[in-house]
Amino acid sequence: MHRGIAVLAVALVGVLGLAGCTDAAPEPTNSPRTYTYSIFDSGAEDIDTLPDAASDLFADLTQSMSRYAGDDNGTQVWAVRGIGTEGPQYCLVLVAYDMASTGCASRGVLEVGRGTSAAYQLVPDGDPAPDGAVKLAENVYVVR
């Protein structure tokens, strides 16, 4: 009888000892990455206003703001941020010869082209610049 109690006590001490040696696995996190674009951090200036050729492109965006990124061989480029029907939208607007084109995305790298050899990218903070790209402004690049 005493022997059975002793075996049970040793087994219990062993189980409790092993329980102290195991690490609990951390809870997995599935939090999505937050994308930021520093080009929108500065205050607006007159040049940041979209030209008339692009004014109707963003009728469905609320709380929108635009920032002028620069001129690339006659193509003027603006970055636009606003709230669309499906949440935040980030856009690039290209205007050349009073003709506007645009592309928008809700996150990540956005690329817009005009059917020429150049493509324009809006790249989030912390992401590398595209290979061989020329920086027009913070977050905005021309890729040839």
N, CA, C and O atoms as a GROMACS GRO file, in nm:
protein
  576
    1MET      N    1   0.081  -0.118   0.000
    1MET     CA    2   0.000   0.000   0.000
    1MET      C    3   0.086   0.125   0.000
    1MET      O    4   0.062   0.217  -0.078
    2HIS      N    5   0.187   0.129   0.088
    2HIS     CA    6   0.275   0.245   0.093
    2HIS      C    7   0.351   0.260  -0.037
    2HIS      O    8   0.380   0.371  -0.082
    3ARG      N    9   0.384   0.146  -0.096
    3ARG     CA   10   0.459   0.150  -0.222
    3ARG      C   11   0.372   0.212  -0.332
    3ARG      O   12   0.425   0.290  -0.412
    4GLY      N   13   0.244   0.182  -0.339
    4GLY     CA   14   0.154   0.240  -0.439
    4GLY      C   15   0.140   0.390  -0.422
    4GLY      O   16   0.134   0.464  -0.520
    5ILE      N   17   0.134   0.435  -0.297
    5ILE     CA   18   0.124   0.579  -0.271
    5ILE      C   19   0.253   0.648  -0.312
    5ILE      O   20   0.250   0.759  -0.366
    6ALA      N   21   0.366   0.585  -0.286
    6ALA     CA   22   0.495   0.643  -0.321
    6ALA      C   23   0.509   0.656  -0.473
    6ALA      O   24   0.557   0.758  -0.522
    7VAL      N   25   0.466   0.553  -0.548
    7VAL     CA   26   0.474   0.557  -0.694
    7VAL      C   27   0.382   0.668  -0.746
    7VAL      O   28   0.420   0.742  -0.837
    8LEU      N   29   0.264   0.679  -0.690
    8LEU     CA   30   0.170   0.783  -0.732
    8LEU      C   31   0.226   0.921  -0.702
    8LEU      O   32   0.211   1.012  -0.784
    9ALA      N   33   0.290   0.940  -0.588
    9ALA     CA   34   0.347   1.069  -0.550
    9ALA      C   35   0.461   1.107  -0.645
    9ALA      O   36   0.470   1.222  -0.687
   10VAL      N   37   0.548   1.010  -0.679
   10VAL     CA   38   0.659   1.035  -0.771
   10VAL      C   39   0.604   1.072  -0.909
   10VAL      O   40   0.655   1.164  -0.973
   11ALA      N   41   0.501   1.002  -0.955
   11ALA     CA   42   0.441   1.031  -1.085
   11ALA      C   43   0.381   1.171  -1.086
   11ALA      O   44   0.396   1.244  -1.184
   12LEU      N   45   0.314   1.208  -0.979
   12LEU     CA   46   0.253   1.340  -0.971
   12LEU      C   47   0.359   1.450  -0.972
   12LEU      O   48   0.342   1.551  -1.040
   13VAL      N   49   0.466   1.432  -0.897
   13VAL     CA   50   0.576   1.529  -0.895
   13VAL      C   51   0.637   1.541  -1.034
   13VAL      O   52   0.670   1.651  -1.078
   14GLY      N   53   0.654   1.429  -1.105
   14GLY     CA   54   0.711   1.430  -1.240
   14GLY      C   55   0.623   1.507  -1.337
   14GLY      O   56   0.674   1.586  -1.417
   15VAL      N   57   0.493   1.486  -1.331
   15VAL     CA   58   0.401   1.556  -1.420
   15VAL      C   59   0.403   1.706  -1.391
   15VAL      O   60   0.407   1.787  -1.483
   16LEU      N   61   0.400   1.743  -1.265
   16LEU     CA   62   0.403   1.884  -1.229
   16LEU      C   63   0.535   1.948  -1.269
   16LEU      O   64   0.537   2.063  -1.312
   17GLY      N   65   0.645   1.875  -1.257
   17GLY     CA   66   0.776   1.926  -1.297
   17GLY      C   67   0.782   1.952  -1.447
   17GLY      O   68   0.837   2.053  -1.490
   18LEU      N   69   0.726   1.860  -1.527
   18LEU     CA   70   0.727   1.879  -1.672
   18LEU      C   71   0.637   1.994  -1.713
   18LEU      O   72   0.667   2.065  -1.810
   19ALA      N   73   0.529   2.014  -1.642
   19ALA     CA   74   0.439   2.123  -1.676
   19ALA      C   75   0.509   2.257  -1.660
   19ALA      O   76   0.479   2.350  -1.735
   20GLY      N   77   0.600   2.270  -1.568
   20GLY     CA   78   0.674   2.394  -1.549
   20GLY      C   79   0.778   2.417  -1.656
   20GLY      O   80   0.824   2.530  -1.672
   21CYS      N   81   0.818   2.314  -1.731
   21CYS     CA   82   0.922   2.327  -1.833
   21CYS      C   83   0.868   2.361  -1.972
   21CYS      O   84   0.946   2.394  -2.061
   22THR      N   85   0.741   2.354  -1.991
   22THR     CA   86   0.689   2.379  -2.125
   22THR      C   87   0.654   2.527  -2.140
   22THR      O   88   0.606   2.590  -2.046
   23ASP      N   89   0.678   2.579  -2.259
   23ASP     CA   90   0.642   2.717  -2.290
   23ASP      C   91   0.510   2.717  -2.363
   23ASP      O   92   0.486   2.634  -2.451
   24ALA      N   93   0.427   2.810  -2.327
   24ALA     CA   94   0.302   2.826  -2.401
   24ALA      C   95   0.333   2.897  -2.532
   24ALA      O   96   0.405   2.997  -2.533
   25ALA      N   97   0.281   2.845  -2.640
   25ALA     CA   98   0.303   2.908  -2.770
   25ALA      C   99   0.230   3.042  -2.774
   25ALA      O  100   0.116   3.052  -2.728
   26PRO      N  101   0.295   3.145  -2.829
   26PRO     CA  102   0.226   3.273  -2.836
   26PRO      C  103   0.108   3.265  -2.932
   26PRO      O  104   0.108   3.188  -3.028
   27GLU      N  105   0.010   3.345  -2.904
   27GLU     CA  106  -0.107   3.349  -2.990
   27GLU      C  107  -0.067   3.402  -3.127
   27GLU      O  108   0.003   3.503  -3.136
   28PRO      N  109  -0.110   3.336  -3.233
   28PRO     CA  110  -0.075   3.389  -3.366
   28PRO      C  111  -0.147   3.522  -3.390
   28PRO      O  112  -0.260   3.543  -3.347
   29THR      N  113  -0.076   3.610  -3.461
   29THR     CA  114  -0.139   3.738  -3.494
   29THR      C  115  -0.163   3.743  -3.644
   29THR      O  116  -0.076   3.707  -3.723
   30ASN      N  117  -0.278   3.786  -3.680
   30ASN     CA  118  -0.314   3.800  -3.820
   30ASN      C  119  -0.347   3.945  -3.851
   30ASN      O  120  -0.428   3.974  -3.939
   31SER      N  121  -0.284   4.036  -3.776
   31SER     CA  122  -0.316   4.176  -3.799
   31SER      C  123  -0.259   4.220  -3.933
   31SER      O  124  -0.143   4.194  -3.963
   32PRO      N  125  -0.341   4.287  -4.014
   32PRO     CA  126  -0.294   4.330  -4.145
   32PRO      C  127  -0.194   4.443  -4.133
   32PRO      O  128  -0.195   4.519  -4.036
   33ARG      N  129  -0.108   4.453  -4.232
   33ARG     CA  130  -0.010   4.559  -4.236
   33ARG      C  131  -0.082   4.692  -4.258
   33ARG      O  132  -0.178   4.700  -4.335
   34THR      N  133  -0.035   4.794  -4.191
   34THR     CA  134  -0.088   4.928  -4.212
   34THR      C  135   0.002   4.998  -4.313
   34THR      O  136   0.123   5.008  -4.293
   35TYR      N  137  -0.057   5.046  -4.422
   35TYR     CA  138   0.018   5.115  -4.526
   35TYR      C  139   0.007   5.265  -4.505
   35TYR      O  140  -0.102   5.319  -4.486
   36THR      N  141   0.122   5.332  -4.508
   36THR     CA  142   0.125   5.478  -4.497
   36THR      C  143   0.203   5.535  -4.615
   36THR      O  144   0.290   5.469  -4.672
   37TYR      N  145   0.171   5.658  -4.649
   37TYR     CA  146   0.235   5.727  -4.760
   37TYR      C  147   0.267   5.869  -4.712
   37TYR      O  148   0.176   5.952  -4.700
   38SER      N  149   0.394   5.897  -4.686
   38SER     CA  150   0.435   6.025  -4.627
   38SER      C  151   0.407   6.146  -4.715
   38SER      O  152   0.405   6.258  -4.665
   39ILE      N  153   0.386   6.126  -4.843
   39ILE     CA  154   0.358   6.239  -4.932
   39ILE      C  155   0.237   6.317  -4.883
   39ILE      O  156   0.224   6.436  -4.912
   40PHE      N  157   0.148   6.252  -4.810
   40PHE     CA  158   0.026   6.318  -4.763
   40PHE      C  159   0.044   6.387  -4.627
   40PHE      O  160  -0.050   6.448  -4.576
   41ASP      N  161   0.163   6.376  -4.568
   41ASP     CA  162   0.186   6.433  -4.435
   41ASP      C  163   0.203   6.585  -4.436
   41ASP      O  164   0.176   6.650  -4.335
   42SER      N  165   0.246   6.641  -4.546
   42SER     CA  166   0.270   6.786  -4.551
   42SER      C  167   0.140   6.861  -4.578
   42SER      O  168   0.042   6.804  -4.628
   43GLY      N  169   0.141   6.987  -4.545
   43GLY     CA  170   0.024   7.070  -4.571
   43GLY      C  171   0.006   7.095  -4.720
   43GLY      O  172   0.102   7.092  -4.796
   44ALA      N  173  -0.117   7.121  -4.759
   44ALA     CA  174  -0.148   7.143  -4.901
   44ALA      C  175  -0.102   7.281  -4.945
   44ALA      O  176  -0.105   7.378  -4.869
   45GLU      N  177  -0.059   7.287  -5.071
   45GLU     CA  178  -0.022   7.413  -5.135
   45GLU      C  179  -0.107   7.428  -5.261
   45GLU      O  180  -0.174   7.333  -5.302
   46ASP      N  181  -0.103   7.544  -5.322
   46ASP     CA  182  -0.184   7.568  -5.442
   46ASP      C  183  -0.154   7.467  -5.553
   46ASP      O  184  -0.246   7.424  -5.622
   47ILE      N  185  -0.028   7.430  -5.570
   47ILE     CA  186   0.010   7.338  -5.677
   47ILE      C  187  -0.048   7.197  -5.657
   47ILE      O  188  -0.055   7.119  -5.751
   48ASP      N  189  -0.091   7.166  -5.534
   48ASP     CA  190  -0.147   7.034  -5.504
   48ASP      C  191  -0.290   7.017  -5.558
   48ASP      O  192  -0.340   6.904  -5.563
   49THR      N  193  -0.354   7.124  -5.597
   49THR     CA  194  -0.490   7.116  -5.651
   49THR      C  195  -0.488   7.048  -5.788
   49THR      O  196  -0.408   7.084  -5.874
   50LEU      N  197  -0.576   6.951  -5.805
   50LEU     CA  198  -0.584   6.881  -5.934
   50LEU      C  199  -0.631   6.975  -6.044
   50LEU      O  200  -0.715   7.062  -6.019
   51PRO      N  201  -0.578   6.960  -6.165
   51PRO     CA  202  -0.623   7.044  -6.276
   51PRO      C  203  -0.765   7.006  -6.319
   51PRO      O  204  -0.816   6.900  -6.284
   52ASP      N  205  -0.827   7.094  -6.396
   52ASP     CA  206  -0.963   7.070  -6.444
   52ASP      C  207  -0.976   6.938  -6.519
   52ASP      O  208  -1.080   6.872  -6.511
   53ALA      N  209  -0.872   6.898  -6.591
   53ALA     CA  210  -0.877   6.774  -6.668
   53ALA      C  211  -0.899   6.652  -6.580
   53ALA      O  212  -0.946   6.549  -6.627
   54ALA      N  213  -0.864   6.663  -6.451
   54ALA     CA  214  -0.878   6.549  -6.360
   54ALA      C  215  -0.986   6.568  -6.255
   54ALA      O  216  -1.006   6.481  -6.171
   55SER      N  217  -1.055   6.680  -6.257
   55SER     CA  218  -1.148   6.711  -6.148
   55SER      C  219  -1.265   6.615  -6.136
   55SER      O  220  -1.314   6.593  -6.025
   56ASP      N  221  -1.310   6.556  -6.244
   56ASP     CA  222  -1.425   6.465  -6.239
   56ASP      C  223  -1.388   6.320  -6.207
   56ASP      O  224  -1.476   6.236  -6.189
   57LEU      N  225  -1.259   6.290  -6.200
   57LEU     CA  226  -1.216   6.152  -6.181
   57LEU      C  227  -1.246   6.099  -6.042
   57LEU      O  228  -1.253   5.978  -6.022
   58PHE      N  229  -1.262   6.187  -5.946
   58PHE     CA  230  -1.273   6.143  -5.806
   58PHE      C  231  -1.404   6.185  -5.742
   58PHE      O  232  -1.408   6.212  -5.622
   59ALA      N  233  -1.510   6.189  -5.818
   59ALA     CA  234  -1.641   6.228  -5.765
   59ALA      C  235  -1.689   6.132  -5.657
   59ALA      O  236  -1.765   6.171  -5.569
   60ASP      N  237  -1.645   6.005  -5.663
   60ASP     CA  238  -1.691   5.905  -5.566
   60ASP      C  239  -1.604   5.900  -5.440
   60ASP      O  240  -1.634   5.824  -5.348
   61LEU      N  241  -1.498   5.980  -5.433
   61LEU     CA  242  -1.413   5.983  -5.315
   61LEU      C  243  -1.454   6.099  -5.225
   61LEU      O  244  -1.478   6.210  -5.272
   62THR      N  245  -1.463   6.071  -5.095
   62THR     CA  246  -1.488   6.178  -4.998
   62THR      C  247  -1.360   6.202  -4.920
   62THR      O  248  -1.270   6.118  -4.920
   63GLN      N  249  -1.353   6.314  -4.855
   63GLN     CA  250  -1.237   6.350  -4.774
   63GLN      C  251  -1.107   6.332  -4.852
   63GLN      O  252  -1.007   6.287  -4.797
   64SER      N  253  -1.109   6.367  -4.979
   64SER     CA  254  -0.989   6.344  -5.060
   64SER      C  255  -0.891   6.459  -5.048
   64SER      O  256  -0.929   6.573  -5.023
   65MET      N  257  -0.765   6.426  -5.067
   65MET     CA  258  -0.659   6.525  -5.071
   65MET      C  259  -0.563   6.485  -5.182
   65MET      O  260  -0.542   6.366  -5.207
   66SER      N  261  -0.507   6.583  -5.248
   66SER     CA  262  -0.412   6.555  -5.355
   66SER      C  263  -0.280   6.626  -5.325
   66SER      O  264  -0.277   6.731  -5.262
   67ARG      N  265  -0.172   6.564  -5.372
   67ARG     CA  266  -0.039   6.622  -5.359
   67ARG      C  267   0.031   6.612  -5.494
   67ARG      O  268   0.035   6.506  -5.555
   68TYR      N  269   0.085   6.724  -5.540
   68TYR     CA  270   0.159   6.726  -5.665
   68TYR      C  271   0.292   6.656  -5.644
   68TYR      O  272   0.365   6.687  -5.551
   69ALA      N  273   0.323   6.560  -5.732
   69ALA     CA  274   0.448   6.484  -5.720
   69ALA      C  275   0.556   6.534  -5.814
   69ALA      O  276   0.674   6.522  -5.784
   70GLY      N  277   0.517   6.590  -5.928
   70GLY     CA  278   0.618   6.642  -6.019
   70GLY      C  279   0.581   6.626  -6.164
   70GLY      O  280   0.472   6.579  -6.198
   71ASP      N  281   0.675   6.666  -6.250
   71ASP     CA  282   0.657   6.661  -6.395
   71ASP      C  283   0.763   6.568  -6.453
   71ASP      O  284   0.882   6.580  -6.421
   72ASP      N  285   0.721   6.478  -6.537
   72ASP     CA  286   0.813   6.386  -6.604
   72ASP      C  287   0.794   6.400  -6.755
   72ASP      O  288   0.703   6.341  -6.812
   73ASN      N  289   0.880   6.478  -6.818
   73ASN     CA  290   0.876   6.496  -6.964
   73ASN      C  291   0.736   6.535  -7.014
   73ASN      O  292   0.689   6.481  -7.114
   74GLY      N  293   0.672   6.627  -6.946
   74GLY     CA  294   0.540   6.674  -6.989
   74GLY      C  295   0.422   6.603  -6.926
   74GLY      O  296   0.308   6.644  -6.945
   75THR      N  297   0.447   6.497  -6.851
   75THR     CA  298   0.340   6.429  -6.777
   75THR      C  299   0.346   6.477  -6.632
   75THR      O  300   0.444   6.454  -6.562
   76GLN      N  301   0.240   6.544  -6.590
   76GLN     CA  302   0.232   6.590  -6.452
   76GLN      C  303   0.167   6.480  -6.368
   76GLN      O  304   0.073   6.413  -6.412
   77VAL      N  305   0.219   6.462  -6.247
   77VAL     CA  306   0.177   6.350  -6.162
   77VAL      C  307   0.131   6.402  -6.026
   77VAL      O  308   0.198   6.482  -5.961
   78TRP      N  309   0.014   6.354  -5.983
   78TRP     CA  310  -0.040   6.383  -5.850
   78TRP      C  311  -0.070   6.252  -5.780
   78TRP      O  312  -0.108   6.153  -5.843
   79ALA      N  313  -0.052   6.252  -5.648
   79ALA     CA  314  -0.098   6.142  -5.563
   79ALA      C  315  -0.225   6.190  -5.494
   79ALA      O  316  -0.234   6.305  -5.451
   80VAL      N  317  -0.324   6.101  -5.485
   80VAL     CA  318  -0.453   6.136  -5.424
   80VAL      C  319  -0.488   6.032  -5.319
   80VAL      O  320  -0.470   5.912  -5.339
   81ARG      N  321  -0.540   6.080  -5.206
   81ARG     CA  322  -0.590   5.990  -5.101
   81ARG      C  323  -0.732   6.031  -5.069
   81ARG      O  324  -0.762   6.150  -5.058
   82GLY      N  325  -0.820   5.932  -5.055
   82GLY     CA  326  -0.958   5.962  -5.022
   82GLY      C  327  -1.029   5.839  -4.969
   82GLY      O  328  -0.969   5.732  -4.959
   83ILE      N  329  -1.154   5.855  -4.935
   83ILE     CA  330  -1.236   5.744  -4.886
   83ILE      C  331  -1.337   5.711  -4.995
   83ILE      O  332  -1.418   5.795  -5.034
   84GLY      N  333  -1.332   5.588  -5.044
   84GLY     CA  334  -1.427   5.541  -5.144
   84GLY      C  335  -1.535   5.455  -5.082
   84GLY      O  336  -1.543   5.444  -4.960
   85THR      N  337  -1.616   5.395  -5.165
   85THR     CA  338  -1.725   5.311  -5.115
   85THR      C  339  -1.674   5.188  -5.042
   85THR      O  340  -1.746   5.130  -4.960
   86GLU      N  341  -1.551   5.146  -5.071
   86GLU     CA  342  -1.495   5.027  -5.006
   86GLU      C  343  -1.379   5.062  -4.913
   86GLU      O  344  -1.296   4.976  -4.883
   87GLY      N  345  -1.373   5.185  -4.867
   87GLY     CA  346  -1.269   5.224  -4.772
   87GLY      C  347  -1.165   5.316  -4.834
   87GLY      O  348  -1.188   5.375  -4.940
   88PRO      N  349  -1.048   5.327  -4.768
   88PRO     CA  350  -0.944   5.417  -4.816
   88PRO      C  351  -0.897   5.380  -4.957
   88PRO      O  352  -0.885   5.263  -4.991
   89GLN      N  353  -0.870   5.482  -5.036
   89GLN     CA  354  -0.819   5.464  -5.171
   89GLN      C  355  -0.698   5.555  -5.189
   89GLN      O  356  -0.697   5.670  -5.145
   90TYR      N  357  -0.596   5.502  -5.255
   90TYR     CA  358  -0.476   5.577  -5.290
   90TYR      C  359  -0.466   5.574  -5.442
   90TYR      O  360  -0.478   5.468  -5.502
   91CYS      N  361  -0.443   5.689  -5.502
   91CYS     CA  362  -0.448   5.699  -5.648
   91CYS      C  363  -0.329   5.778  -5.700
   91CYS      O  364  -0.269   5.858  -5.629
   92LEU      N  365  -0.297   5.754  -5.825
   92LEU     CA  366  -0.205   5.838  -5.901
   92LEU      C  367  -0.282   5.897  -6.017
   92LEU      O  368  -0.361   5.828  -6.081
   93VAL      N  369  -0.260   6.024  -6.043
   93VAL     CA  370  -0.323   6.093  -6.155
   93VAL      C  371  -0.212   6.140  -6.247
   93VAL      O  372  -0.117   6.206  -6.203
   94LEU      N  373  -0.224   6.107  -6.374
   94LEU     CA  374  -0.128   6.150  -6.475
   94LEU      C  375  -0.201   6.243  -6.570
   94LEU      O  376  -0.308   6.208  -6.621
   95VAL      N  377  -0.146   6.361  -6.595
   95VAL     CA  378  -0.206   6.456  -6.688
   95VAL      C  379  -0.101   6.499  -6.789
   95VAL      O  380   0.006   6.550  -6.754
   96ALA      N  381  -0.133   6.476  -6.916
   96ALA     CA  382  -0.047   6.521  -7.026
   96ALA      C  383  -0.137   6.568  -7.139
   96ALA      O  384  -0.234   6.501  -7.175
   97TYR      N  385  -0.106   6.684  -7.194
   97TYR     CA  386  -0.184   6.740  -7.305
   97TYR      C  387  -0.332   6.751  -7.270
   97TYR      O  388  -0.419   6.722  -7.352
   98ASP      N  389  -0.361   6.792  -7.147
   98ASP     CA  390  -0.498   6.809  -7.096
   98ASP      C  391  -0.580   6.680  -7.098
   98ASP      O  392  -0.702   6.685  -7.096
   99MET      N  393  -0.514   6.567  -7.100
   99MET     CA  394  -0.580   6.437  -7.091
   99MET      C  395  -0.534   6.372  -6.960
   99MET      O  396  -0.414   6.362  -6.934
  100ALA      N  397  -0.630   6.329  -6.880
  100ALA     CA  398  -0.597   6.269  -6.750
  100ALA      C  399  -0.623   6.120  -6.752
  100ALA      O  400  -0.717   6.071  -6.815
  101SER      N  401  -0.537   6.048  -6.682
  101SER     CA  402  -0.560   5.906  -6.657
  101SER      C  403  -0.526   5.881  -6.511
  101SER      O  404  -0.450   5.956  -6.449
  102THR      N  405  -0.583   5.775  -6.457
  102THR     CA  406  -0.563   5.748  -6.316
  102THR      C  407  -0.572   5.600  -6.287
  102THR      O  408  -0.624   5.522  -6.368
  103GLY      N  409  -0.522   5.563  -6.173
  103GLY     CA  410  -0.536   5.428  -6.119
  103GLY      C  411  -0.543   5.440  -5.969
  103GLY      O  412  -0.481   5.529  -5.911
  104CYS      N  413  -0.617   5.351  -5.905
  104CYS     CA  414  -0.634   5.356  -5.760
  104CYS      C  415  -0.621   5.216  -5.700
  104CYS      O  416  -0.646   5.116  -5.768
  105ALA      N  417  -0.582   5.212  -5.575
  105ALA     CA  418  -0.573   5.086  -5.501
  105ALA      C  419  -0.604   5.116  -5.355
  105ALA      O  420  -0.595   5.231  -5.311
  106SER      N  421  -0.639   5.014  -5.281
  106SER     CA  422  -0.668   5.034  -5.139
  106SER      C  423  -0.544   5.019  -5.052
  106SER      O  424  -0.545   5.061  -4.936
  107ARG      N  425  -0.437   4.960  -5.106
  107ARG     CA  426  -0.313   4.943  -5.027
  107ARG      C  427  -0.201   4.894  -5.119
  107ARG      O  428  -0.225   4.854  -5.233
  108GLY      N  429  -0.081   4.899  -5.066
  108GLY     CA  430   0.034   4.844  -5.138
  108GLY      C  431   0.088   4.936  -5.246
  108GLY      O  432   0.061   5.056  -5.249
  109VAL      N  433   0.165   4.875  -5.337
  109VAL     CA  434   0.225   4.948  -5.447
  109VAL      C  435   0.123   4.962  -5.559
  109VAL      O  436   0.059   4.864  -5.598
  110LEU      N  437   0.109   5.082  -5.610
  110LEU     CA  438   0.017   5.111  -5.720
  110LEU      C  439   0.100   5.153  -5.840
  110LEU      O  440   0.189   5.238  -5.828
  111GLU      N  441   0.072   5.096  -5.957
  111GLU     CA  442   0.141   5.135  -6.080
  111GLU      C  443   0.040   5.180  -6.183
  111GLU      O  444  -0.062   5.114  -6.207
  112VAL      N  445   0.069   5.294  -6.246
  112VAL     CA  446  -0.017   5.351  -6.350
  112VAL      C  447   0.071   5.386  -6.469
  112VAL      O  448   0.179   5.442  -6.453
  113GLY      N  449   0.023   5.353  -6.588
  113GLY     CA  450   0.095   5.386  -6.710
  113GLY      C  451   0.005   5.459  -6.807
  113GLY      O  452  -0.117   5.465  -6.788
  114ARG      N  453   0.066   5.515  -6.911
  114ARG     CA  454  -0.009   5.587  -7.013
  114ARG      C  455   0.011   5.524  -7.150
  114ARG      O  456  -0.019   5.588  -7.251
  115GLY      N  457   0.060   5.404  -7.157
  115GLY     CA  458   0.086   5.342  -7.286
  115GLY      C  459   0.219   5.386  -7.345
  115GLY      O  460   0.245   5.363  -7.463
  116THR      N  461   0.302   5.448  -7.264
  116THR     CA  462   0.436   5.488  -7.307
  116THR      C  463   0.536   5.397  -7.238
  116THR      O  464   0.499   5.301  -7.172
  117SER      N  465   0.663   5.429  -7.254
  117SER     CA  466   0.766   5.346  -7.191
  117SER      C  467   0.777   5.370  -7.041
  117SER      O  468   0.846   5.294  -6.972
  118ALA      N  469   0.712   5.472  -6.990
  118ALA     CA  470   0.721   5.504  -6.847
  118ALA      C  471   0.599   5.452  -6.772
  118ALA      O  472   0.487   5.456  -6.822
  119ALA      N  473   0.624   5.405  -6.652
  119ALA     CA  474   0.518   5.370  -6.558
  119ALA      C  475   0.544   5.450  -6.430
  119ALA      O  476   0.659   5.481  -6.398
  120TYR      N  477   0.439   5.482  -6.361
  120TYR     CA  478   0.450   5.563  -6.240
  120TYR      C  479   0.399   5.480  -6.123
  120TYR      O  480   0.294   5.416  -6.132
  121GLN      N  481   0.477   5.482  -6.013
  121GLN     CA  482   0.441   5.399  -5.898
  121GLN      C  483   0.425   5.484  -5.773
  121GLN      O  484   0.503   5.576  -5.748
  122LEU      N  485   0.323   5.450  -5.695
  122LEU     CA  486   0.304   5.503  -5.560
  122LEU      C  487   0.344   5.389  -5.467
  122LEU      O  488   0.280   5.284  -5.464
  123VAL      N  489   0.451   5.411  -5.390
  123VAL     CA  490   0.511   5.306  -5.308
  123VAL      C  491   0.494   5.342  -5.160
  123VAL      O  492   0.527   5.454  -5.120
  124PRO      N  493   0.442   5.250  -5.078
  124PRO     CA  494   0.422   5.280  -4.935
  124PRO      C  495   0.553   5.306  -4.862
  124PRO      O  496   0.659   5.260  -4.903
  125ASP      N  497   0.544   5.379  -4.752
  125ASP     CA  498   0.658   5.400  -4.664
  125ASP      C  499   0.715   5.265  -4.624
  125ASP      O  500   0.641   5.172  -4.596
  126GLY      N  501   0.847   5.256  -4.621
  126GLY     CA  502   0.913   5.134  -4.577
  126GLY      C  503   0.938   5.033  -4.687
  126GLY      O  504   1.018   4.941  -4.668
  127ASP      N  505   0.874   5.047  -4.801
  127ASP     CA  506   0.899   4.957  -4.914
  127ASP      C  507   1.015   5.012  -4.996
  127ASP      O  508   1.034   5.133  -5.002
  128PRO      N  509   1.092   4.924  -5.058
  128PRO     CA  510   1.206   4.972  -5.138
  128PRO      C  511   1.159   5.042  -5.266
  128PRO      O  512   1.051   5.014  -5.318
  129ALA      N  513   1.242   5.132  -5.313
  129ALA     CA  514   1.214   5.197  -5.441
  129ALA      C  515   1.226   5.093  -5.551
  129ALA      O  516   1.306   5.001  -5.540
  130PRO      N  517   1.146   5.106  -5.657
  130PRO     CA  518   1.156   5.011  -5.768
  130PRO      C  519   1.295   5.018  -5.832
  130PRO      O  520   1.357   5.124  -5.836
  131ASP      N  521   1.343   4.905  -5.882
  131ASP     CA  522   1.474   4.900  -5.949
  131ASP      C  523   1.476   4.996  -6.067
  131ASP      O  524   1.384   4.998  -6.149
  132GLY      N  525   1.582   5.075  -6.075
  132GLY     CA  526   1.600   5.166  -6.187
  132GLY      C  527   1.505   5.283  -6.190
  132GLY      O  528   1.492   5.349  -6.293
  133ALA      N  529   1.437   5.310  -6.081
  133ALA     CA  530   1.335   5.416  -6.078
  133ALA      C  531   1.398   5.552  -6.049
  133ALA      O  532   1.505   5.563  -5.989
  134VAL      N  533   1.328   5.655  -6.093
  134VAL     CA  534   1.362   5.793  -6.061
  134VAL      C  535   1.256   5.845  -5.965
  134VAL      O  536   1.136   5.832  -5.991
  135LYS      N  537   1.299   5.903  -5.855
  135LYS     CA  538   1.205   5.953  -5.754
  135LYS      C  539   1.154   6.091  -5.796
  135LYS      O  540   1.232   6.183  -5.817
  136LEU      N  541   1.022   6.103  -5.809
  136LEU     CA  542   0.959   6.232  -5.837
  136LEU      C  543   0.931   6.308  -5.708
  136LEU      O  544   0.953   6.429  -5.699
  137ALA      N  545   0.882   6.236  -5.609
  137ALA     CA  546   0.846   6.294  -5.479
  137ALA      C  547   0.844   6.179  -5.379
  137ALA      O  548   0.862   6.063  -5.416
  138GLU      N  549   0.823   6.213  -5.253
  138GLU     CA  550   0.812   6.109  -5.151
  138GLU      C  551   0.705   6.009  -5.194
  138GLU      O  552   0.591   6.048  -5.219
  139ASN      N  553   0.740   5.882  -5.201
  139ASN     CA  554   0.651   5.771  -5.236
  139ASN      C  555   0.619   5.759  -5.385
  139ASN      O  556   0.554   5.662  -5.424
  140VAL      N  557   0.661   5.851  -5.470
  140VAL     CA  558   0.624   5.849  -5.612
  140VAL      C  559   0.748   5.834  -5.699
  140VAL      O  560   0.844   5.910  -5.686
  141TYR      N  561   0.743   5.735  -5.789
  141TYR     CA  562   0.858   5.702  -5.874
  141TYR      C  563   0.816   5.686  -6.019
  141TYR      O  564   0.702   5.652  -6.050
  142VAL      N  565   0.913   5.712  -6.109
  142VAL     CA  566   0.898   5.684  -6.252
  142VAL      C  567   0.986   5.565  -6.282
  142VAL      O  568   1.104   5.563  -6.245
  143VAL      N  569   0.930   5.466  -6.350
  143VAL     CA  570   1.005   5.346  -6.388
  143VAL      C  571   1.005   5.337  -6.539
  143VAL      O  572   0.900   5.343  -6.603
  144ARG      N  573   1.123   5.322  -6.597
  144ARG     CA  574   1.135   5.308  -6.744
  144ARG      C  575   1.188   5.171  -6.778
  144ARG      O  576   1.205   5.139  -6.895
   0.00000   0.00000   0.00000
